[in-house]
Amino acid sequence: MPDASVTVRPSLGDYGAGLRAITPLMPAVLAFGVSFGVLSQAAGFDGVAAIVMSLTTFAGSAQFAVVTVMSAGGTAAAAIVAAILLNARYGPMALSAAGAFRGGWLRRLIEAQLLVDESWALSQRDGGFDRRILIGAGLGLYVGWSGGTAIGVVAGDSLADPATLGLDAAFPALFLALLAPLVLSRKRMAAALLGAGIALALTPVTPAGIPVIAATAACLVGLKR
Amino acid sequence: MSSVWLAVAVVGVATVAIKGAGPVLASGRTLPEATAGVLELLAPALLAALVATNAFASDGELVLDERGAGLAAAGIAVLLKAPLLLVIVVAAVTAALLRAIA
């Protein structure tokens, strides 16, 4: 039997760093998980389905879209299309971080599920991505979002609206803080400004989700020498 | 199967596939230089779009509300090199105070 003490174990330090990195956002994530649970109940959505959705889909905007479309009398097909459009941005995001994942295809597939806007943004390091930061931050977000949903489903309307606490303003602030150190080169600044411009221009004229996906076209300025 | 569970199942499977496609198919490969140059700009473009839509979009409309004010306050905090936690708190407190006054 091999001596367990000589087995090389991955250090928990970097996963812990990912957890610490996401800590400032945890109150907001938990509160929005709770509000998803509450909203799903108010919309007459099956409580267990809401919790299962947080555990499997794990993407706030798409889940809110499904609940609001279906509670407004929309069909399952309309809700599915809206959610897939909203989650399509994870395609290019996961592709950009693809080089960071390790191991066989199943492990990469599972670890990639922890990629959401916040864990993706926080794990950027030196032009690449730090897998352990992504997983540590993603696990924290996963527990906060799913746990919050369960609390919301059980507790119902007795809880405060996160907007009253200004928690909806936490998300753009987070993304701005993470964007700032990236835009030091002129090309990156151009991509950022163009991306924001495309997203804002399309917001009034396209379904939700399209503006952010279309903004990825801004990275084509990288083809210009 | 009820339509709720159908939506939950299809969206769940689609999301797993969308997130997994890149890491499963492209991991371990060296991307061509032109592709790498474009992908490097994906992060700033997407982050800026997330800033813009999270602050100024609401139900398919452009709006200037307390989130925008929170973002402006966060921008000042970023310029002053405040730590991430402080940037987030400044934005949330600004939005909450403005809503409390309104």
Interface residues (C-beta under 8 A of the other chain):
Chain A: A21 T23 P24 L25 A28 F45 D46 A49 V52 M53 T56 T57 F58 A59 A62 Q63 V66 M70 T75 A76 A79 I80 A83 I84 N87 A88 R89 Y90 G91 P92 M93 A94 L95 S96 A97 A98 G99 F101 R102 W105 R108 L109 E111 A112 Q113 L115 D117 A121 Q124 G127 A163 T164 L165 G166 L167 D168 A169 A170 F171 P172 A173 L174 F175 L176 A177 L178 L179 A180 L182 V183 K187 R188 M189 A191 A192 L193 L194 G195 A196 I198 A199 L200 T203 P204 P207 A208 P211 V212 A215 T216 A217 A218 C219 L220 V221 G222 L223
Chain B: S2 S3 V4 W5 L6 A7 V8 V10 V11 G12 A14 T15 V16 I18 K19 G20 A21 G22 P23 V24 L25 A26 S27 G28 L31 A34 G37 V38 L39 E40 L41 L42 A43 P44 A45 L46 L47 A48 A49 L50 V51 A52 T53 N54 A55 F56 A57 G60 E61 L62 E66 R67 A69 G70 L71 A74 G75 A77 V78 L84 L85 V87 I88 V89 V90 A91 A92 V93 T94 A95 A96 L97 R99 A100
